[in-house]
Amino acid sequence: MTEFVLFGGKGGVGKTTLAAAAGLAHARNGARTLVVSTDPAHSIGDAYERQVRETPTRVTDETNLYALEIDPRTRFRDRYGDTFESVVADVQSLGVDLSSDDVDAVAEEGLVPGADEVAVLDLFAEYNDHPNWEVVVFDTAPTGHTLRLLRLPDVMNTTLRRVLSVRDQFSSVTSTVGSLLGRDEETPSYSDHADQLEQVTEEVGDRLRDAERTSFSAVTLAERMSLEETDRLLTALDATGIAVDTVLVNKLLRDASEDCPTCWPRYQEQLELLEEARQRFDVPVREVPLVADRQGLDRVEAVTEFVDGV
């Protein structure tokens, strides 16, 4: 059984470093671990100081730790790119106005513009209980993208039902027109892909809501705007039925001196906001120190102990 570990939060809070560290911790604890970057602006390769591709790449020789970065648009185009284009083409060939309510509703949900999220949803499905991996760590895109992704199973099922309703209404006419044009009725149609995608969204939605097999860590900073965004993220996830296990407050100053006129006020402010975070959030809050003097794998190593067990 594969465990999913998701990291999410505002851009720039250090999700990638902490996801990389969590992957390293799980691998050192003996788990066959894969770290996946779903952020279009990849940096997991930089964190591990390895060239990471779209197939699992080994990160360290001493552990079963691998990483990959996907190109969401390419994945969507290869696997599902023809589905919605075929819907529009078939409906249009029957003389149906594309400004109709059904087609507009699909467009408004942003399915094709949201190709990145659809591709990541498909990635979740691929690694759901994958025989090669005991733990899969997902470094997700910034908050807005992550929320669209995690809402996508519900959005997809709603819009797919509209698409399939249009298909059912016109299937007999399409079949007749196709026969007149010599179309092979045995050729797989967009409806087959739509049915497949609908099943995938249901499975992934159930998986993401399974707190025993999926954990979500929200990464934030001890800064007012970051805490506000984290609060919105937790509220939205709760409404989606996805539980957050931990809030990781990253880049905290340690051992600041009163003799430092710039770092001491910041240190005091961080302490106040850290305490506010503990009072504000209903999940455990963990501290992760600022590691300013290290880069790449050295930085990942320095914070691994703070995310062990996440």
C-alpha atoms as a printed R data frame, in Angstrom:
    type eleno elety resid chain resno       x      y       z
1   ATOM     1    CA   MET     A     1   0.000  0.000   0.000
2   ATOM     2    CA   THR     A     2   1.456  3.343  -1.087
3   ATOM     3    CA   GLU     A     3   1.339  6.330   1.263
4   ATOM     4    CA   PHE     A     4   0.823  9.778  -0.266
5   ATOM     5    CA   VAL     A     5   2.539 12.748   1.421
6   ATOM     6    CA   LEU     A     6   1.562 16.170   0.041
7   ATOM     7    CA   PHE     A     7   3.227 19.518   0.687
8   ATOM     8    CA   GLY     A     8   1.390 22.726  -0.139
9   ATOM     9    CA   GLY     A     9   1.505 26.427   0.574
10  ATOM    10    CA   LYS     A    10   2.265 29.879  -0.734
11  ATOM    11    CA   GLY     A    11   5.022 30.278  -3.309
12  ATOM    12    CA   GLY     A    12   8.413 30.953  -1.778
13  ATOM    13    CA   VAL     A    13   7.788 29.374   1.630
14  ATOM    14    CA   GLY     A    14  10.164 26.474   1.005
15  ATOM    15    CA   LYS     A    15   7.813 23.627   0.037
16  ATOM    16    CA   THR     A    16  10.326 22.020  -2.288
17  ATOM    17    CA   THR     A    17  13.118 21.865   0.288
18  ATOM    18    CA   LEU     A    18  10.807 20.377   2.912
19  ATOM    19    CA   ALA     A    19   9.274 17.891   0.461
20  ATOM    20    CA   ALA     A    20  12.790 16.837  -0.559
21  ATOM    21    CA   ALA     A    21  13.751 16.488   3.108
22  ATOM    22    CA   ALA     A    22  10.649 14.435   3.896
23  ATOM    23    CA   GLY     A    23  11.451 12.134   0.998
24  ATOM    24    CA   LEU     A    24  14.976 11.682   2.307
25  ATOM    25    CA   ALA     A    25  13.672 10.951   5.814
26  ATOM    26    CA   HIS     A    26  11.225  8.308   4.572
27  ATOM    27    CA   ALA     A    27  13.916  6.658   2.451
28  ATOM    28    CA   ARG     A    28  16.355  6.572   5.364
29  ATOM    29    CA   ASN     A    29  13.648  4.936   7.433
30  ATOM    30    CA   GLY     A    30  13.639  2.111   4.897
31  ATOM    31    CA   ALA     A    31  10.730  3.033   2.616
32  ATOM    32    CA   ARG     A    32  10.989  2.876  -1.165
33  ATOM    33    CA   THR     A    33  10.314  6.565  -1.766
34  ATOM    34    CA   LEU     A    34   9.520  8.693  -4.805
35  ATOM    35    CA   VAL     A    35   9.438 12.508  -4.666
36  ATOM    36    CA   VAL     A    36   7.320 14.054  -7.411
37  ATOM    37    CA   SER     A    37   7.336 17.699  -8.424
38  ATOM    38    CA   THR     A    38   3.954 18.800  -9.764
39  ATOM    39    CA   ASP     A    39   4.937 22.480  -9.760
40  ATOM    40    CA   PRO     A    40   5.325 23.759 -13.355
41  ATOM    41    CA   ALA     A    41   8.336 25.741 -12.044
42  ATOM    42    CA   HIS     A    42  10.387 22.703 -11.074
43  ATOM    43    CA   SER     A    43  13.165 22.895  -8.484
44  ATOM    44    CA   ILE     A    44  13.281 19.405  -6.964
45  ATOM    45    CA   GLY     A    45  16.336 18.674  -9.111
46  ATOM    46    CA   ASP     A    46  18.041 21.752  -7.659
47  ATOM    47    CA   ALA     A    47  17.190 20.622  -4.140
48  ATOM    48    CA   TYR     A    48  18.799 17.232  -4.697
49  ATOM    49    CA   GLU     A    49  21.524 18.557  -7.010
50  ATOM    50    CA   ARG     A    50  20.594 15.932  -9.566
51  ATOM    51    CA   GLN     A    51  19.273 16.118 -13.110
52  ATOM    52    CA   VAL     A    52  15.707 14.891 -12.637
53  ATOM    53    CA   ARG     A    53  13.576 13.813 -15.589
54  ATOM    54    CA   GLU     A    54  10.012 12.611 -16.206
55  ATOM    55    CA   THR     A    55  10.956  9.086 -15.187
56  ATOM    56    CA   PRO     A    56  12.085  8.188 -11.639
57  ATOM    57    CA   THR     A    57  15.704  9.253 -11.143
58  ATOM    58    CA   ARG     A    58  17.774  7.855  -8.278
59  ATOM    59    CA   VAL     A    59  18.835 10.607  -5.891
60  ATOM    60    CA   THR     A    60  21.238  8.869  -3.513
61  ATOM    61    CA   ASP     A    61  23.145  5.614  -3.737
62  ATOM    62    CA   GLU     A    62  22.657  4.712  -0.079
63  ATOM    63    CA   THR     A    63  18.845  4.886  -0.005
64  ATOM    64    CA   ASN     A    64  15.869  3.907  -2.169
65  ATOM    65    CA   LEU     A    65  15.103  7.550  -2.916
66  ATOM    66    CA   TYR     A    66  14.020  8.630  -6.390
67  ATOM    67    CA   ALA     A    67  12.561 11.823  -7.838
68  ATOM    68    CA   LEU     A    68  10.790 12.944 -10.992
69  ATOM    69    CA   GLU     A    69   9.507 16.154 -12.531
70  ATOM    70    CA   ILE     A    70   6.591 16.131 -14.951
71  ATOM    71    CA   ASP     A    71   5.694 18.490 -17.755
72  ATOM    72    CA   PRO     A    72   1.924 18.746 -17.060
73  ATOM    73    CA   ARG     A    73   0.966 20.130 -20.470
74  ATOM    74    CA   THR     A    74   2.798 17.368 -22.329
75  ATOM    75    CA   ARG     A    75   1.258 14.701 -20.096
76  ATOM    76    CA   PHE     A    76  -2.240 16.099 -20.629
77  ATOM    77    CA   ARG     A    77  -1.780 16.325 -24.385
78  ATOM    78    CA   ASP     A    78  -0.477 12.763 -24.639
79  ATOM    79    CA   ARG     A    79  -3.125 11.134 -22.461
80  ATOM    80    CA   TYR     A    80  -6.305 13.214 -22.642
81  ATOM    81    CA   GLY     A    81  -5.734 15.985 -25.145
82  ATOM    82    CA   ASP     A    82  -8.218 14.687 -27.682
83  ATOM    83    CA   THR     A    83 -11.120 14.133 -25.279
84  ATOM    84    CA   PHE     A    84 -12.643 17.609 -25.045
85  ATOM    85    CA   GLU     A    85 -11.567 18.681 -28.518
86  ATOM    86    CA   SER     A    86 -13.462 15.678 -29.889
87  ATOM    87    CA   VAL     A    87 -16.535 16.600 -27.857
88  ATOM    88    CA   VAL     A    88 -16.546 20.103 -29.321
89  ATOM    89    CA   ALA     A    89 -15.840 18.849 -32.850
90  ATOM    90    CA   ASP     A    90 -18.653 16.262 -32.794
91  ATOM    91    CA   VAL     A    91 -21.179 18.655 -31.307
92  ATOM    92    CA   GLN     A    92 -20.153 21.346 -33.781
93  ATOM    93    CA   SER     A    93 -20.473 18.921 -36.704
94  ATOM    94    CA   LEU     A    94 -24.103 18.443 -35.723
95  ATOM    95    CA   GLY     A    95 -24.750 22.167 -35.993
96  ATOM    96    CA   VAL     A    96 -25.014 22.761 -32.256
97  ATOM    97    CA   ASP     A    97 -24.185 26.298 -31.169
98  ATOM    98    CA   LEU     A    98 -21.003 26.199 -29.107
99  ATOM    99    CA   SER     A    99 -22.336 28.977 -26.924
100 ATOM   100    CA   SER     A   100 -24.961 26.613 -25.534
101 ATOM   101    CA   ASP     A   101 -25.235 26.303 -21.761
102 ATOM   102    CA   ASP     A   102 -23.673 22.846 -21.623
103 ATOM   103    CA   VAL     A   103 -20.532 23.733 -23.559
104 ATOM   104    CA   ASP     A   104 -20.228 27.090 -21.784
105 ATOM   105    CA   ALA     A   105 -20.436 25.334 -18.414
106 ATOM   106    CA   VAL     A   106 -17.532 23.079 -19.342
107 ATOM   107    CA   ALA     A   107 -15.449 26.038 -20.513
108 ATOM   108    CA   GLU     A   108 -16.232 28.052 -17.393
109 ATOM   109    CA   GLU     A   109 -14.859 25.282 -15.191
110 ATOM   110    CA   GLY     A   110 -11.567 25.696 -17.033
111 ATOM   111    CA   LEU     A   111 -10.941 22.048 -17.879
112 ATOM   112    CA   VAL     A   112  -8.770 22.626 -20.918
113 ATOM   113    CA   PRO     A   113  -7.028 25.730 -19.492
114 ATOM   114    CA   GLY     A   114  -6.575 23.611 -16.334
115 ATOM   115    CA   ALA     A   115  -4.579 21.001 -18.211
116 ATOM   116    CA   ASP     A   116  -1.821 21.191 -15.590
117 ATOM   117    CA   GLU     A   117  -4.195 20.101 -12.848
118 ATOM   118    CA   VAL     A   118  -5.762 17.356 -14.991
119 ATOM   119    CA   ALA     A   119  -2.296 15.965 -15.695
120 ATOM   120    CA   VAL     A   120  -1.411 15.934 -11.990
121 ATOM   121    CA   LEU     A   121  -4.713 14.241 -11.199
122 ATOM   122    CA   ASP     A   122  -3.744 11.554 -13.685
123 ATOM   123    CA   LEU     A   123  -0.345 11.311 -11.990
124 ATOM   124    CA   PHE     A   124  -2.033 10.696  -8.631
125 ATOM   125    CA   ALA     A   125  -3.988  7.883 -10.246
126 ATOM   126    CA   GLU     A   126  -0.841  6.340 -11.739
127 ATOM   127    CA   TYR     A   127   0.932  6.140  -8.382
128 ATOM   128    CA   ASN     A   128  -2.097  5.145  -6.328
129 ATOM   129    CA   ASP     A   129  -0.928  1.932  -4.586
130 ATOM   130    CA   HIS     A   130   1.956  1.570  -7.016
131 ATOM   131    CA   PRO     A   131   3.888 -1.687  -6.495
132 ATOM   132    CA   ASN     A   132   7.276  0.041  -6.787
133 ATOM   133    CA   TRP     A   133   6.770  2.690  -4.094
134 ATOM   134    CA   GLU     A   134   5.834  2.631  -0.429
135 ATOM   135    CA   VAL     A   135   5.815  6.434  -0.092
136 ATOM   136    CA   VAL     A   136   5.188  9.055  -2.784
137 ATOM   137    CA   VAL     A   137   5.891 12.661  -1.738
138 ATOM   138    CA   PHE     A   138   4.234 15.370  -3.846
139 ATOM   139    CA   ASP     A   139   5.753 18.842  -4.014
140 ATOM   140    CA   THR     A   140   2.674 20.738  -5.181
141 ATOM   141    CA   ALA     A   141   2.373 24.052  -6.988
142 ATOM   142    CA   PRO     A   142   1.556 27.272  -5.046
143 ATOM   143    CA   THR     A   143  -1.713 27.497  -3.123
144 ATOM   144    CA   GLY     A   144  -4.045 28.563  -5.937
145 ATOM   145    CA   HIS     A   145  -2.932 25.750  -8.227
146 ATOM   146    CA   THR     A   146  -3.065 23.243  -5.377
147 ATOM   147    CA   LEU     A   147  -6.628 24.170  -4.451
148 ATOM   148    CA   ARG     A   148  -7.754 23.859  -8.070
149 ATOM   149    CA   LEU     A   149  -6.037 20.486  -8.205
150 ATOM   150    CA   LEU     A   150  -7.603 19.163  -5.018
151 ATOM   151    CA   ARG     A   151 -11.051 20.412  -6.026
152 ATOM   152    CA   LEU     A   152 -10.668 18.911  -9.464
153 ATOM   153    CA   PRO     A   153 -12.217 15.494  -8.755
154 ATOM   154    CA   ASP     A   154 -15.498 17.200  -7.841
155 ATOM   155    CA   VAL     A   155 -15.235 19.722 -10.684
156 ATOM   156    CA   MET     A   156 -14.371 17.054 -13.227
157 ATOM   157    CA   ASN     A   157 -17.230 14.792 -12.286
158 ATOM   158    CA   THR     A   158 -19.692 17.670 -12.511
159 ATOM   159    CA   THR     A   159 -18.474 18.852 -15.908
160 ATOM   160    CA   LEU     A   160 -17.947 15.362 -17.280
161 ATOM   161    CA   ARG     A   161 -21.561 14.574 -16.494
162 ATOM   162    CA   ARG     A   162 -22.501 17.577 -18.649
163 ATOM   163    CA   VAL     A   163 -20.198 16.368 -21.421
164 ATOM   164    CA   LEU     A   164 -21.558 12.829 -21.274
165 ATOM   165    CA   SER     A   165 -25.101 14.204 -21.230
166 ATOM   166    CA   VAL     A   166 -24.367 16.047 -24.484
167 ATOM   167    CA   ARG     A   167 -22.812 12.873 -25.888
168 ATOM   168    CA   ASP     A   168 -25.832 10.755 -24.975
169 ATOM   169    CA   GLN     A   169 -28.258 13.245 -26.493
170 ATOM   170    CA   PHE     A   170 -26.443 13.194 -29.819
171 ATOM   171    CA   SER     A   171 -24.871  9.741 -29.877
172 ATOM   172    CA   SER     A   172 -27.409  8.229 -32.261
173 ATOM   173    CA   VAL     A   173 -27.137 11.145 -34.668
174 ATOM   174    CA   THR     A   174 -23.321 11.077 -34.453
175 ATOM   175    CA   SER     A   175 -23.360  7.371 -35.235
176 ATOM   176    CA   THR     A   176 -25.530  7.935 -38.291
177 ATOM   177    CA   VAL     A   177 -23.379 10.800 -39.545
178 ATOM   178    CA   GLY     A   178 -20.241  8.758 -38.896
179 ATOM   179    CA   SER     A   179 -21.597  5.833 -40.911
180 ATOM   180    CA   LEU     A   180 -22.396  8.126 -43.818
181 ATOM   181    CA   LEU     A   181 -18.840  9.445 -43.684
182 ATOM   182    CA   GLY     A   182 -17.358  5.958 -43.462
183 ATOM   183    CA   ARG     A   183 -16.218  6.293 -39.845
184 ATOM   184    CA   ASP     A   184 -15.257  2.989 -38.220
185 ATOM   185    CA   GLU     A   185 -17.683  2.409 -35.359
186 ATOM   186    CA   GLU     A   186 -15.143  0.148 -33.653
187 ATOM   187    CA   THR     A   187 -12.610  2.962 -33.298
188 ATOM   188    CA   PRO     A   188 -12.363  4.132 -29.652
189 ATOM   189    CA   SER     A   189 -14.133  7.456 -29.309
190 ATOM   190    CA   TYR     A   190 -13.812 10.409 -26.979
191 ATOM   191    CA   SER     A   191 -16.558  8.856 -24.869
192 ATOM   192    CA   ASP     A   192 -14.222  6.012 -23.938
193 ATOM   193    CA   HIS     A   193 -11.644  8.530 -22.745
194 ATOM   194    CA   ALA     A   194 -14.281 10.547 -20.903
195 ATOM   195    CA   ASP     A   195 -15.543  7.434 -19.117
196 ATOM   196    CA   GLN     A   196 -11.966  6.549 -18.162
197 ATOM   197    CA   LEU     A   197 -11.274 10.059 -16.883
198 ATOM   198    CA   GLU     A   198 -14.478 10.061 -14.858
199 ATOM   199    CA   GLN     A   199 -13.425  6.822 -13.151
200 ATOM   200    CA   VAL     A   200  -9.952  8.220 -12.462
201 ATOM   201    CA   THR     A   201 -11.369 11.361 -10.832
202 ATOM   202    CA   GLU     A   202 -13.586  9.319  -8.528
203 ATOM   203    CA   GLU     A   203 -10.698  7.090  -7.454
204 ATOM   204    CA   VAL     A   204  -8.343 10.001  -6.839
205 ATOM   205    CA   GLY     A   205 -10.976 11.968  -4.937
206 ATOM   206    CA   ASP     A   206 -11.555  9.020  -2.621
207 ATOM   207    CA   ARG     A   207  -7.819  8.526  -2.186
208 ATOM   208    CA   LEU     A   208  -7.079 12.144  -1.287
209 ATOM   209    CA   ARG     A   209  -9.810 12.063   1.347
210 ATOM   210    CA   ASP     A   210  -8.447  8.866   2.903
211 ATOM   211    CA   ALA     A   211  -6.575 10.237   5.916
212 ATOM   212    CA   GLU     A   212  -5.019  6.863   6.677
213 ATOM   213    CA   ARG     A   213  -3.207  6.770   3.321
214 ATOM   214    CA   THR     A   214  -2.825 10.458   2.459
215 ATOM   215    CA   SER     A   215  -1.259 13.179   4.583
216 ATOM   216    CA   PHE     A   216  -1.053 16.893   3.816
217 ATOM   217    CA   SER     A   217   1.477 19.284   5.331
218 ATOM   218    CA   ALA     A   218   0.889 23.015   4.913
219 ATOM   219    CA   VAL     A   219   4.133 25.000   4.733
220 ATOM   220    CA   THR     A   220   4.081 28.599   5.904
221 ATOM   221    CA   LEU     A   221   6.245 31.381   7.306
222 ATOM   222    CA   ALA     A   222   5.989 33.365  10.512
223 ATOM   223    CA   GLU     A   223   4.704 36.312   8.511
224 ATOM   224    CA   ARG     A   224   1.249 37.867   8.586
225 ATOM   225    CA   MET     A   225   0.388 37.377   4.892
226 ATOM   226    CA   SER     A   226   1.667 33.818   4.877
227 ATOM   227    CA   LEU     A   227  -0.395 32.863   7.922
228 ATOM   228    CA   GLU     A   228  -3.505 34.416   6.367
229 ATOM   229    CA   GLU     A   229  -3.025 32.382   3.191
230 ATOM   230    CA   THR     A   230  -2.400 29.237   5.235
231 ATOM   231    CA   ASP     A   231  -5.642 29.833   7.099
232 ATOM   232    CA   ARG     A   232  -7.507 30.067   3.784
233 ATOM   233    CA   LEU     A   233  -5.780 26.918   2.552
234 ATOM   234    CA   LEU     A   234  -6.770 24.920   5.637
235 ATOM   235    CA   THR     A   235 -10.353 26.170   5.433
236 ATOM   236    CA   ALA     A   236 -10.612 25.245   1.758
237 ATOM   237    CA   LEU     A   237  -9.081 21.808   2.320
238 ATOM   238    CA   ASP     A   238 -11.478 21.132   5.166
239 ATOM   239    CA   ALA     A   239 -14.405 22.017   2.917
240 ATOM   240    CA   THR     A   240 -13.041 19.598   0.326
241 ATOM   241    CA   GLY     A   241 -12.795 16.822   2.895
242 ATOM   242    CA   ILE     A   242  -8.994 16.661   2.879
243 ATOM   243    CA   ALA     A   243  -7.381 16.614   6.300
244 ATOM   244    CA   VAL     A   244  -4.239 18.602   7.082
245 ATOM   245    CA   ASP     A   245  -1.889 16.783   9.435
246 ATOM   246    CA   THR     A   246   0.745 19.435  10.136
247 ATOM   247    CA   VAL     A   247   1.550 23.091   9.662
248 ATOM   248    CA   LEU     A   248   5.281 23.555   9.135
249 ATOM   249    CA   VAL     A   249   6.460 27.072  10.023
250 ATOM   250    CA   ASN     A   250   9.608 27.405   7.952
251 ATOM   251    CA   LYS     A   251  12.661 29.696   7.980
252 ATOM   252    CA   LEU     A   252  12.544 30.580  11.667
253 ATOM   253    CA   LEU     A   253  15.440 32.513  13.164
254 ATOM   254    CA   ARG     A   254  17.294 30.799  15.994
255 ATOM   255    CA   ASP     A   255  19.386 32.300  18.797
256 ATOM   256    CA   ALA     A   256  19.047 35.891  17.621
257 ATOM   257    CA   SER     A   257  20.971 38.439  19.644
258 ATOM   258    CA   GLU     A   258  19.645 41.677  21.097
259 ATOM   259    CA   ASP     A   259  22.792 43.268  19.740
260 ATOM   260    CA   CYS     A   260  21.535 42.743  16.193
261 ATOM   261    CA   PRO     A   261  19.345 45.778  15.325
262 ATOM   262    CA   THR     A   262  17.751 44.059  12.304
263 ATOM   263    CA   CYS     A   263  17.405 40.399  13.300
264 ATOM   264    CA   TRP     A   264  16.247 40.897  16.900
265 ATOM   265    CA   PRO     A   265  12.954 42.689  16.038
266 ATOM   266    CA   ARG     A   266  12.279 40.098  13.350
267 ATOM   267    CA   TYR     A   267  13.007 37.290  15.800
268 ATOM   268    CA   GLN     A   268  10.548 38.763  18.326
269 ATOM   269    CA   GLU     A   269   7.886 39.140  15.645
270 ATOM   270    CA   GLN     A   270   8.380 35.538  14.564
271 ATOM   271    CA   LEU     A   271   7.906 34.325  18.129
272 ATOM   272    CA   GLU     A   272   4.615 36.227  18.384
273 ATOM   273    CA   LEU     A   273   3.332 34.926  15.050
274 ATOM   274    CA   LEU     A   274   4.463 31.392  15.869
275 ATOM   275    CA   GLU     A   275   2.392 31.496  19.031
276 ATOM   276    CA   GLU     A   276  -0.534 32.905  17.046
277 ATOM   277    CA   ALA     A   277  -0.219 30.008  14.602
278 ATOM   278    CA   ARG     A   278  -0.399 27.512  17.467
279 ATOM   279    CA   GLN     A   279  -3.549 29.179  18.759
280 ATOM   280    CA   ARG     A   280  -5.096 29.669  15.350
281 ATOM   281    CA   PHE     A   281  -4.674 26.281  13.702
282 ATOM   282    CA   ASP     A   282  -6.316 23.103  14.944
283 ATOM   283    CA   VAL     A   283  -3.444 20.885  13.800
284 ATOM   284    CA   PRO     A   284   0.077 20.440  15.202
285 ATOM   285    CA   VAL     A   285   2.510 23.243  14.356
286 ATOM   286    CA   ARG     A   286   6.135 22.286  13.806
287 ATOM   287    CA   GLU     A   287   9.108 24.652  13.668
288 ATOM   288    CA   VAL     A   288  11.728 24.513  10.923
289 ATOM   289    CA   PRO     A   289  14.773 26.783  11.293
290 ATOM   290    CA   LEU     A   290  16.187 29.100   8.662
291 ATOM   291    CA   VAL     A   291  19.173 27.538   6.903
292 ATOM   292    CA   ALA     A   292  20.728 30.506   5.176
293 ATOM   293    CA   ASP     A   293  24.302 29.310   4.773
294 ATOM   294    CA   ARG     A   294  23.618 26.097   2.812
295 ATOM   295    CA   GLN     A   295  22.317 25.253  -0.638
296 ATOM   296    CA   GLY     A   296  21.017 22.216  -2.514
297 ATOM   297    CA   LEU     A   297  21.392 18.849  -0.827
298 ATOM   298    CA   ASP     A   298  23.212 20.380   2.156
299 ATOM   299    CA   ARG     A   299  20.129 22.491   2.904
300 ATOM   300    CA   VAL     A   300  17.856 19.456   2.508
301 ATOM   301    CA   GLU     A   301  20.074 17.508   4.927
302 ATOM   302    CA   ALA     A   302  19.954 20.339   7.457
303 ATOM   303    CA   VAL     A   303  16.151 20.309   7.760
304 ATOM   304    CA   THR     A   304  15.503 16.568   7.417
305 ATOM   305    CA   GLU     A   305  15.266 16.002  11.161
306 ATOM   306    CA   PHE     A   306  12.509 18.625  11.412
307 ATOM   307    CA   VAL     A   307  10.224 16.847   8.930
308 ATOM   308    CA   ASP     A   308  10.974 13.274   9.964
309 ATOM   309    CA   GLY     A   309   7.660 11.537  10.592
310 ATOM   310    CA   VAL     A   310   5.642 13.908   8.403
